[in-house]
Amino acid sequence: MKTPKFTNLAVFVIFFGIALIEAFEKQNWLEAALFLALGALSLFADIRKT
């Protein structure tokens, strides 16, 4: 079964985007960098898999 085209992007924005915004609000730069790296890595893996 094929997933809709922008499902992976929506998951990236919802989960990693909200976590990244929260880390920026707390000015926790290490946590923000971690969430950005994990989000980019998972998005890259999902795009490459399809």
Summary of the structure (lengths in Angstrom):
residues: 50
radius of gyration: 12.2
end to end distance: 11.7
largest distance: 41.2
contacts: 110
relative contact order: 0.18
helix: 80%
strand: 0%
